[in-house]
Amino acid sequence: MQIAMISFLKWISRLVFGSYIWSKLEFSITDALRYIMGIAGPNGFGSNSTAEQVTEGISPSHLTAIITGATSGIGAETARVLAKRGVRLVMPARDLKKAGEVKKRIKRESPGAEITVMEMDLSSFASIQNFCSNFLSLGLPLNILINNAGKLCRSFQLTEDKFEMTFATNYLGHYLLTKLLLGKMVETATKTGVHGRIINVTSVIHRWVAKEGFKFDDMLLPKSYNGTRAYALSKLANIMHAKEMARQLKERNANVTINSVHPGIVKTGIIRDHRGLITDGFDK
Ligand SMILES: NC(=O)c1ccc[n+]([C@@H]2O[C@H](COP(=O)([O-])OP(=O)(O)OC[C@H]3O[C@@H](n4cnc5c(N)ncnc54)[C@H](OP(=O)(O)O)[C@@H]3O)[C@@H](O)[C@H]2O)c1
């Protein structure tokens, strides 16, 4: 029934838009429909699948993961389920109290969970450097890095390093974090033979960036600030980061891969703060 509905909508769209425009739209329309209807992909999971369902039967208890933005939303749920499956978690957070509460909640559900909360503000290069040196001094292995934290500023703000806040938090911060932790990830993968994974959480909104999108002067001194544009730029940069780093990791034959992922549309803090952003009407 769902497949028939998609075919019907494809046929209507082809008539309405013509085949040239259709060829440009086909990918996104099919994806959007699959998403809205919760149709499972080739791996058997779709937008209605939960993290618990996806990880059922897997017990990765020998792994250590760092996840940014685990104090709320998608990051908090990812942390909860990874901890439930036995992964040792390191949660860098700018708000230690909030992170402590998430840790307590996870421990109530999974008393054996091993969780370390450490301070890090992704909008500050100094804070990221400080976190990385503190983490590395613990001597822990590192198998998984989930670059998940995200921000969408309504108004123009500069970080202490004088970069636009949304771009700095979502992209520059995660770029630096990954760069500083990559050696540990490659070392862990080499020593253990366990494939290391880096995940950049991005968004389909990256498609909104026009060809001439990256104008760095304009980002630092915009004539008129558009928060959604800054967010889209940061998310495109997350993808470009993953693509280039994937190439480099392959070239050096490292047993570590990097991928970027759009998590779907979920009513989390980032969405609740920005009603109207293609999100109203979705409630996953
Ligand atoms: N929700 C969606 O529909 C959707 C769609 C596409 C992509 N995404 C992406 O999914 C990721 C997770 O977002 P979410 O939806 O779960 O939003 P969320 O509930 O607002 O969570 C954002 C997380 O990022 C953290 N964060 C923000 N600025 C930070 C900073 N300077 N330093 C450290 N941590 C910081 C927040 O920490 P605090 O608690 O300290 O604020 C929070 O833990 C983001 O990358 C977002 O772009 C979400």
PDBQT file of the ligand as one rigid body, heavy atoms in Angstrom, charges set to zero:
ROOT
HETATM    1  N1  LIG A 301      16.058  17.477  15.954  1.00  0.00    +0.000 N 
HETATM    2  C1  LIG A 301      16.059  17.407  14.647  1.00  0.00    +0.000 C 
HETATM    3  O1  LIG A 301      14.997  17.316  13.998  1.00  0.00    +0.000 OA
HETATM    4  C2  LIG A 301      17.345  17.433  13.878  1.00  0.00    +0.000 A 
HETATM    5  C3  LIG A 301      17.280  17.364  12.483  1.00  0.00    +0.000 A 
HETATM    6  C4  LIG A 301      18.474  17.366  11.777  1.00  0.00    +0.000 A 
HETATM    7  C5  LIG A 301      19.671  17.403  12.453  1.00  0.00    +0.000 A 
HETATM    8  N2  LIG A 301      19.698  17.483  13.814  1.00  0.00    +0.000 N 
HETATM    9  C6  LIG A 301      20.993  17.520  14.484  1.00  0.00    +0.000 C 
HETATM   10  O2  LIG A 301      20.982  16.607  15.558  1.00  0.00    +0.000 OA
HETATM   11  C7  LIG A 301      21.963  17.016  16.523  1.00  0.00    +0.000 C 
HETATM   12  C8  LIG A 301      21.370  16.933  17.917  1.00  0.00    +0.000 C 
HETATM   13  O3  LIG A 301      20.402  17.943  18.056  1.00  0.00    +0.000 OA
HETATM   14  P1  LIG A 301      19.058  17.754  18.893  1.00  0.00    +0.000 P 
HETATM   15  O4  LIG A 301      17.967  17.787  17.909  1.00  0.00    +0.000 OA
HETATM   16  O5  LIG A 301      19.174  16.611  19.816  1.00  0.00    +0.000 OA
HETATM   17  O6  LIG A 301      19.018  19.169  19.662  1.00  0.00    +0.000 OA
HETATM   18  P2  LIG A 301      19.073  19.558  21.206  1.00  0.00    +0.000 P 
HETATM   19  O7  LIG A 301      18.096  18.765  21.983  1.00  0.00    +0.000 OA
HETATM   20  O8  LIG A 301      18.944  21.045  21.211  1.00  0.00    +0.000 OA
HETATM   21  O9  LIG A 301      20.538  19.140  21.660  1.00  0.00    +0.000 OA
HETATM   22  C9  LIG A 301      21.644  19.895  21.307  1.00  0.00    +0.000 C 
HETATM   23  C10 LIG A 301      22.811  19.471  22.164  1.00  0.00    +0.000 C 
HETATM   24  O10 LIG A 301      23.963  20.223  21.740  1.00  0.00    +0.000 OA
HETATM   25  C11 LIG A 301      24.593  20.764  22.900  1.00  0.00    +0.000 C 
HETATM   26  N3  LIG A 301      25.337  21.985  22.624  1.00  0.00    +0.000 N 
HETATM   27  C12 LIG A 301      24.886  23.119  22.035  1.00  0.00    +0.000 A 
HETATM   28  N4  LIG A 301      25.852  24.046  22.034  1.00  0.00    +0.000 NA
HETATM   29  C13 LIG A 301      26.939  23.492  22.642  1.00  0.00    +0.000 A 
HETATM   30  C14 LIG A 301      28.241  23.964  22.962  1.00  0.00    +0.000 A 
HETATM   31  N5  LIG A 301      28.634  25.195  22.666  1.00  0.00    +0.000 N 
HETATM   32  N6  LIG A 301      29.094  23.114  23.579  1.00  0.00    +0.000 NA
HETATM   33  C15 LIG A 301      28.716  21.867  23.901  1.00  0.00    +0.000 A 
HETATM   34  N7  LIG A 301      27.491  21.367  23.649  1.00  0.00    +0.000 NA
HETATM   35  C16 LIG A 301      26.604  22.174  23.020  1.00  0.00    +0.000 A 
HETATM   36  C17 LIG A 301      23.433  21.047  23.842  1.00  0.00    +0.000 C 
HETATM   37  O11 LIG A 301      23.956  21.237  25.146  1.00  0.00    +0.000 OA
HETATM   38  P3  LIG A 301      23.202  22.153  26.261  1.00  0.00    +0.000 P 
HETATM   39  O12 LIG A 301      22.312  21.194  26.972  1.00  0.00    +0.000 OA
HETATM   40  O13 LIG A 301      24.313  22.672  27.079  1.00  0.00    +0.000 OA
HETATM   41  O14 LIG A 301      22.436  23.203  25.510  1.00  0.00    +0.000 OA
HETATM   42  C18 LIG A 301      22.610  19.790  23.662  1.00  0.00    +0.000 C 
HETATM   43  O15 LIG A 301      23.127  18.729  24.420  1.00  0.00    +0.000 OA
HETATM   44  C19 LIG A 301      22.407  18.414  16.100  1.00  0.00    +0.000 C 
HETATM   45  O16 LIG A 301      23.651  18.328  15.448  1.00  0.00    +0.000 OA
HETATM   46  C20 LIG A 301      21.334  18.858  15.132  1.00  0.00    +0.000 C 
HETATM   47  O17 LIG A 301      21.834  19.786  14.203  1.00  0.00    +0.000 OA
HETATM   48  C21 LIG A 301      18.550  17.486  14.546  1.00  0.00    +0.000 A 
ENDROOT
TORSDOF 0
